């Protein structure tokens, strides 16, 4: 009898989790994953402009942190005096030769726009499927524009004449439409070939 009391004292309550006790245990988030999400960012390093005849050539430099491998697509919106004039999707190259610093070179057609001070704002972010903007960053600069030629008509906002990038693949709406048409043609051809067999 003395031994059974001793063995009962040696029995300890089980610390193993059961399904009932699991709901009371707080869920711990991985601190490394949280740090990576917080550290991941786009940094706009410069916005500069060169005035040409009826054009404003912009240079937008940006860095991806911690590296390009954390990003696949970035969206860039260009605003002129708080009005959006361009939105492009940028595919980030993942090859070993590409760096983590990139440059966009949009050229604005300024024909008919009067001389004066204008603000140019660049917004960059990752766009998720639900419309959420991640790693959002924005930079705005004020610049003086002096037209090289006079125009009789006045234009409120410029048009984007071209949009290029160094070490980037910029996908415009017209390019997307061409790829979409090619894809549809290829699907039709494969269905036709399948039906012929």
N, C-alpha and C positions, 0 to 999 in steps of 0.2 A: 504494500500500500504506500509506503514511503517512496518507493521507486516511481509509482504512477504520478504522484504529485510532482516529483522532480522532472519527469518527462513532460508533464503538462507545462511546467515553468519554461522548459527549453523550447517549447513550441512558440514560434513567433508568428505574428500576423503576416500574411503574404503581401509582398509589395508588387506583385505582378499585376499589370493592368488588364482589366476585363472590359468587355464592350460597354457595360454599365458605367464603369468608372472613367472610361476614355473621354466621354463628353465633358467632364470636369477639368481635364488637363488642358492648359493653355497651349495653343499652337505657336511654335516658335518659327519665325521666318528666318531664312538663311541670311546672315548678316552680309555675306559676300555678294549674294544676288542683289540685295538692297543697295549696297555700296556701288555696284556696277551700274544700276539704273540711275542712281543719283549722279554718278561721275560722268556718264555718257552725255556729251554735249557737242553742239555745233558753235564754233566761234567765228564770227565775221571779223576778219583782221583789217580789211580796208575797203573803202568805197572811194574811188577817184574818177575824175571825168576829164576828157579832152574835147574841146569844142572844135568841130570841123565845119565846113560849109554845110549849113542846114542839118547838121548831125551833132549828137552828143554821144561820144564813145565812152562807155562806162567800164570800169575794171572793178570787179567785186572779188576780193580774196577771202577764202574761208578755210578753217581747219576742222578736222573731225577728231574728237577726243573720246576715248583713249587712242583709237586708231580707226582707219577706214574699215577694218573688219567688223566693227560694231554696227555698221550701217550698210544697207543695200540700196535704198532709194531715199532721196531727199527732195522735198518740194521747195521751190523758191518763188516767192511773190515779189514783184517789183511795183512800187507805188510812186506816183508823181503827184506832188501836192495833195497827199492823202487820198488819192484815187488810184485803185489798182489798175495797172495797164498791161501786166503780163503775169502768167503763172506757168511755170515749167516744172516737169518732173525730171530729176537728174538720177541716172543710174550710177552707182559708185563702183568703179572697177576693183576687182579683188585680186588681180595678178600681183606677182612679186615686184614688178617694176613700178607700179603706181605708188605714189607717196600718200601722206595724210593731209597735205595742203593742196588746195585746188583754186582755180580761178575761172570766173565767168566773165564774158565780155559782151554784154548786150549793147547794141547800137540803136539809139533813138533817133527817129526822123523828126527834126525840130522845125520843119518848114512852116512858116506862118506864126510861130510862137514868138511873142515879143520879148525884148530884153528885160531881165529882171532877176530877182532872187527866187529860187525854187528849191523845194525839199525833195530829196530822193530817199526813199526808205526801202530797205531790203529785209524781208522776213524769210527765215529758213526753218524747216521743221520736218520731222518724219510724220507722215499721215497714215494713221491706222485705218482699218476697214470701217470702224464705227465713226469715223470723222474726227477722232481725238488727235490733237497735235502734240507729239512728243518731242523732246529736246528742242523746244521752240526758242528761237533767238531773233532779235531784230536790231537793226542799226540804221540810223537816219543821219543824213548830212544835208546841210544847206549849201547851195552853190550858185554862183552868178553865171547867168547865160547871156552872152552878147551875140546876137545873130550876125552871120557874115553877109547875108543878103537880105533885102527888104521884100516883104510880101504884102500885097494889098489886103489879103484876107487874114483874119486872126483865128488861130487854132487854140483851143483850151488845153488839150493834152496831146502829147506826141504819140506816134505809132511806133511799135517795135519793129525795126527793119530786119534785124538779125539777132540771133542769140547763140553764141558759141561758148565753148569752154575748153580749157586745157586739161587733158587727161580725163575727160568726162564724156558721157554719152547723153546729150540733151534730146529729149523726145518731145517733139512738137505735136500739135493736134493733126496737122497734115500728114506727118510721118506715121502717126498712130493709125490714121485712116488707110494709108497705103498698106501697112502691115496687116490690118484687119481684112482688106480686100484680098490680099495674097493668101491669107489663112483660109478665107471662105472658098476661094478658088481651089485650093489644095484639098479641102474637105470634099468639095463636089466631085473633083477628079477621082479621089480615092473611093467614094461611094459608087461612081460610075464603073470604075475598074472592078470593084468587088461584085457588082451586079452582072458584069460580063462573064465572070468566072463561073 
